[in-house]
Amino acid sequence: MTIFDYGYKADTKDEIDSNKIVARIIATHKDRFEIACDNGKAYAQIKRGQFYDNQDSIYPTTGDFVLIEWNDSGDSMICETLKRRSSFSRTAASSDKNKELHNQHEQLVAANFDYVFIMQSLNSNFNINRIERYLSLAWQSGGVPVIILTKSDLVSNAQDFIDEVESVAIGVDIYAISCVTKEGLDDIKRYFSKGKTIVFLGSSGVGKSTLVNTLYGEEVMKTSEIRDEDSKGRHTTTSRNLIMLPNGAMIIDTPGMRELGMWNAEEGIEKTFEDISNLAKMCRFSDCTHTNEPGCKIQEAIENGSLSRDRFEQYIKLQKESLYNTDSEQYLKDKKEKFKQIAKLNRHKR
């Protein structure tokens, strides 16, 4: 098996030293990585000076293609992360114990995937706002989002759930599946072709590992039952792993993430809420705050019922969160300016 079987596409921009070979990260264990390359599977470590002292270096994550110095008798050395064609990030809190402050930083989840499977189960886990959040990050990632509603055997009205999701997931494929009855599994097989990589995202207990096992044909991932009282599951996946199916398709299974902090997701939010973005362009004023200005098309749509207030409030919430997590200083400046505009408008009304 070669690196091309793992999805690598030779890029003329990749400058590869003759003493190095291309490998793919198939699992992460802090600063130690499991890799696959033309020489087979092995372990590798990062070249600390290269990644910690060089701000231009890209720290590797599961799915990355990297250049390594091969070692026959021990861990190989990762020298460089090659350019990504897609990547999925979220915010992660880091604490300064001395100052007792909590800051946000970017945490990479996966890289170089073709599709993002946004998975929710049809029990109390189902949440439209969470789907909108995942969609925004998925569109931002560069992969194609697909929504998978699992455990359809638990409900008699799966189509009603699909219809509800369709109202917020414009232009996204949506499937209801069951690994128990096999319903819908044939419909999603077209995504799993040789050389393609799909990243699974969703809360613990939604059935990510169960779907991996079903597609593989045997148990390669541990699974656990969800709690009946709250439909939550334990984190059976504790690290990010790339699994190759027998047909050559690859899955990146991720630990359960009930909530994802927004990180630099402005474009993804605009794509997810394209209906609101289009309305905003038609407002009378280019700097409309969408509160009480005359000629505001968003407020007009909310009043006539063509746009729900909940959806608009979710749009504003995700925008604020993304800007604050990515650039808190700019967020505070924009917030101050917005209050100035609202105060000025109210003065003119009196």
C-alpha positions in Angstrom: 0.0 0.0 0.0 1.4 3.4 -1.0 0.8 7.0 0.3 -1.4 7.5 -2.8 -3.8 4.9 -1.4 -4.1 7.1 1.7 -5.3 10.0 -0.5 -2.1 11.9 -1.2 -2.2 13.9 -4.4 1.2 15.0 -5.6 1.4 18.8 -5.7 4.1 20.6 -7.7 4.2 23.1 -4.8 5.4 20.3 -2.4 9.1 20.6 -2.3 10.2 17.1 -1.2 13.8 16.5 -0.2 15.2 13.3 -1.6 16.1 12.2 2.0 12.5 12.6 3.2 9.3 10.7 2.4 5.6 11.6 2.6 3.5 10.1 5.3 0.0 10.6 6.6 -1.0 11.0 10.2 -3.5 8.3 11.1 -3.6 8.9 14.9 -2.4 11.5 17.4 -1.1 10.8 20.9 0.0 14.2 22.2 3.5 14.7 20.7 3.6 11.1 19.3 1.9 10.2 16.1 1.0 7.1 14.2 1.8 7.4 10.5 1.3 5.5 7.3 3.7 5.7 4.3 5.2 3.7 1.5 7.3 1.8 4.2 4.2 0.8 6.1 2.7 1.9 9.5 5.0 3.2 12.2 5.3 5.9 14.9 6.8 9.4 14.6 7.6 12.4 16.7 7.9 16.0 15.8 11.1 17.9 15.4 10.6 20.1 18.4 12.8 23.0 17.3 11.1 23.0 13.9 7.6 23.2 15.3 7.9 25.1 18.6 10.6 27.7 17.5 9.3 28.4 14.0 6.0 30.3 13.8 5.5 29.4 10.2 5.5 25.6 10.9 2.1 23.9 10.9 1.6 21.6 13.9 0.3 18.2 12.5 -3.0 16.7 13.3 -4.9 13.5 12.2 -5.3 13.5 8.4 -2.2 15.7 7.7 0.4 14.7 5.1 3.8 15.3 6.5 7.5 14.9 5.4 9.4 12.5 7.6 12.9 11.3 8.1 12.4 7.5 8.2 13.9 5.5 11.0 14.0 1.7 10.6 14.7 1.0 14.3 12.5 3.5 16.2 10.3 6.6 15.9 10.7 8.5 12.6 11.0 12.3 12.7 8.3 14.7 11.4 10.0 17.6 9.7 7.2 19.5 8.0 3.5 19.5 7.5 2.4 19.8 3.9 -0.3 22.3 2.8 -3.8 21.3 3.8 -6.7 21.2 1.4 -9.2 21.2 4.2 -9.1 21.5 8.0 -11.5 21.5 10.9 -10.9 23.7 14.0 -12.6 24.6 17.2 -11.8 26.7 20.2 -10.3 25.0 23.2 -9.9 26.6 26.6 -6.4 26.8 28.1 -5.9 28.0 31.7 -3.2 30.0 33.3 -3.1 28.6 36.9 -1.1 31.6 38.2 -3.5 34.2 37.0 -6.6 32.0 37.0 -7.5 33.3 33.5 -9.1 31.3 30.8 -8.1 32.1 27.2 -9.2 30.6 23.9 -6.9 29.0 21.4 -7.4 27.1 18.2 -7.6 23.3 18.4 -7.3 21.4 15.1 -9.5 18.4 14.9 -8.8 16.9 11.5 -7.3 17.7 8.1 -7.4 16.8 4.4 -10.9 15.4 4.3 -13.5 15.5 1.5 -16.7 15.3 3.4 -17.9 16.3 6.9 -20.5 14.0 8.3 -22.5 16.0 10.9 -24.1 13.3 13.0 -27.0 13.6 15.4 -29.2 10.9 16.8 -33.0 11.0 16.7 -33.5 11.1 20.4 -33.1 13.9 22.9 -29.7 14.6 21.3 -31.4 16.2 18.3 -30.8 20.0 18.4 -31.3 22.3 15.4 -29.1 25.0 16.9 -26.2 22.6 17.2 -26.7 21.5 13.6 -26.4 25.2 12.6 -23.2 25.5 14.6 -21.6 22.4 13.1 -22.7 23.5 9.6 -21.0 26.8 10.0 -17.7 25.2 11.0 -18.1 22.5 8.3 -18.5 25.0 5.5 -15.5 26.9 6.8 -13.4 23.8 6.8 -13.3 23.3 3.0 -15.0 20.0 3.2 -18.5 19.2 1.9 -21.0 18.9 4.8 -23.5 16.0 4.9 -26.0 15.6 7.7 -26.6 12.1 9.1 -29.5 11.6 11.5 -28.7 8.3 13.2 -30.9 5.8 15.1 -33.9 6.3 12.9 -35.3 3.1 14.3 -36.1 5.0 17.5 -38.8 7.2 15.8 -41.7 6.6 13.5 -41.5 10.0 11.8 -37.9 10.3 10.6 -39.0 12.3 7.6 -40.4 15.0 9.9 -36.9 15.5 11.3 -35.4 15.6 7.8 -37.9 18.3 6.9 -37.0 20.3 10.0 -33.3 20.1 9.2 -33.9 21.0 5.5 -35.2 24.4 6.7 -31.8 25.4 8.1 -29.4 23.3 6.0 -29.9 24.9 2.6 -28.3 22.8 -0.2 -27.0 20.1 2.1 -27.7 16.4 1.7 -29.5 14.9 4.7 -30.0 11.2 5.5 -31.8 9.3 8.3 -30.0 6.0 9.0 -30.1 3.0 11.4 -27.3 0.6 12.0 -29.9 -1.7 13.6 -32.3 -2.0 10.7 -29.8 -0.9 8.0 -32.2 1.8 6.8 -30.5 4.5 4.7 -27.0 2.8 4.7 -27.1 2.1 1.0 -27.9 5.8 0.4 -24.6 7.0 2.0 -22.3 4.4 0.4 -21.6 6.7 -2.5 -19.5 8.9 -0.3 -17.2 6.1 0.7 -15.2 5.5 -2.5 -11.5 4.6 -2.7 -9.1 7.5 -1.7 -11.9 9.7 -0.2 -11.7 10.8 3.5 -14.8 11.5 5.6 -14.6 13.1 9.1 -17.3 12.1 11.6 -18.4 14.9 14.0 -21.0 14.7 16.7 -21.7 14.3 20.4 -20.8 11.2 22.3 -23.5 8.5 21.9 -24.8 9.5 18.5 -23.4 6.3 16.9 -20.1 7.4 15.2 -18.2 4.4 16.2 -21.1 2.1 15.5 -21.3 3.4 12.0 -17.6 2.9 11.5 -18.0 -0.7 12.6 -21.0 -1.3 10.4 -19.2 0.1 7.3 -16.0 -1.8 8.1 -17.9 -5.1 8.6 -16.4 -5.9 12.0 -15.8 -4.2 15.3 -12.8 -1.9 14.9 -14.0 0.8 17.3 -15.3 0.4 20.8 -18.9 1.4 21.4 -21.0 2.0 24.5 -24.7 2.3 25.3 -26.2 5.7 26.0 -27.9 6.6 29.2 -31.7 6.2 29.0 -32.4 9.2 31.3 -30.6 11.8 29.1 -29.6 10.0 25.9 -26.0 10.9 26.5 -23.1 8.5 25.9 -19.6 8.0 27.3 -16.6 9.1 25.2 -15.7 5.7 23.6 -13.4 7.5 21.1 -10.7 9.2 23.1 -8.3 10.2 20.2 -8.7 11.2 16.6 -8.1 8.1 14.4 -8.0 7.6 10.6 -9.5 4.2 9.7 -9.2 2.8 6.2 -12.2 0.7 5.1 -11.7 -2.5 3.1 -12.7 -0.6 -0.1 -10.0 2.1 0.4 -12.2 4.9 1.8 -11.0 6.5 5.0 -12.9 7.7 8.1 -11.6 10.1 10.7 -13.5 9.4 13.9 -13.3 12.1 16.5 -14.1 12.2 20.2 -17.6 13.2 21.1 -18.0 17.0 21.1 -21.3 18.2 22.4 -20.4 21.8 21.9 -18.0 23.3 19.4 -16.5 26.7 20.1 -16.5 28.9 16.9 -13.1 29.7 15.6 -12.6 32.1 12.6 -15.8 30.9 11.0 -17.2 34.0 9.4 -17.4 32.6 5.9 -19.0 29.4 7.1 -21.6 31.3 9.1 -22.5 33.4 6.1 -22.9 30.2 4.0 -25.0 28.5 6.6 -27.2 31.5 7.1 -27.2 32.5 3.4 -30.9 33.5 3.6 -30.1 36.1 6.4 -27.0 37.3 4.5 -29.1 38.0 1.4 -31.7 39.9 3.4 -29.0 42.0 5.0 -27.8 43.1 1.6 -31.2 44.5 0.8 -31.5 46.7 3.9 -31.9 50.4 3.2 -28.7 51.3 5.2 -25.4 49.5 4.5 -24.5 49.8 8.2 -27.9 48.5 9.4 -27.7 47.0 12.9 -31.0 45.0 12.2 -32.6 46.4 15.4 -35.0 49.3 14.7 -33.8 51.0 11.5 -36.4 51.9 8.9 -36.1 49.7 5.8 -34.5 46.7 7.6 -35.3 43.7 5.6 -34.4 41.3 8.4 -36.8 42.8 10.8 -39.4 42.9 8.1 -38.9 39.2 7.4 -39.2 38.4 11.2 -42.5 40.4 11.4 -44.1 38.7 8.4 -43.0 35.2 9.6 -40.7 34.4 6.7 -37.7 34.3 9.1 -37.8 33.0 12.6 -36.5 35.2 15.4 -34.7 32.1 16.9 -32.7 31.6 13.6 -31.7 35.2 13.5 -30.6 35.2 17.1 -28.6 32.1 16.5 -26.9 33.8 13.5 -25.9 36.8 15.6 -24.8 34.6 18.5 -22.4 32.6 16.3 -21.1 35.7 14.6 -20.2 37.3 18.0 -18.7 34.1 19.3 -16.5 33.6 16.2 -15.2 37.1 16.3 -14.6 37.1 20.0 -12.8 33.8 20.1 -10.6 34.8 17.1 -10.0 38.5 17.8 -11.5 39.6 21.2 -10.0 43.1 20.8 -11.8 43.7 17.5 -15.0 42.2 18.9 -15.1 44.7 21.7 -14.4 47.6 19.3 -17.3 46.5 17.0 -19.6 46.1 20.0 -18.8 49.6 21.2 -19.4 51.1 17.7 -22.7 49.2 17.4 -24.0 50.7 20.7 -23.0 54.2 19.4 -25.0 53.7 16.2 -28.1 52.5 18.1 -27.8 55.5 20.5 -27.5 57.9 17.6 -30.6 56.4 15.9 -32.6 56.7 19.1 -31.6 60.4 19.5 -32.9 61.1 16.0 -36.2 59.4 16.8 -36.9 61.7 19.8 
